[in-house]
Amino acid sequence: MKHTHYIQDSIQYIEAHLHESLTLEMIANQVGFAPTYFHQLFKRTIGTGIAEYIRQRRLCQAALTLMYTEQGILDIA
């Protein structure tokens, strides 16, 4: 697919800013696409929408933090 590198760039941006407030507009702007078009492209390529992808990544990160640190669940939340 010709837009694969844009999706990879957006995922790298999401990973680098996972603990910050992220919006579709911010992510689409990073790769130079209109938000609506980029969301469609992301969903078609990854199989899930951007908001769901971010939610899943944050939950995964929280689970790893719970498993490998002494932080409590309320601190992580």
Secondary structure as UniProt FT lines:
FT   TURN            2..3
FT   HELIX           4..16
FT   TURN            17..19
FT   HELIX           24..31
FT   HELIX           35..46
FT   HELIX           50..68
FT   HELIX           73..76
//
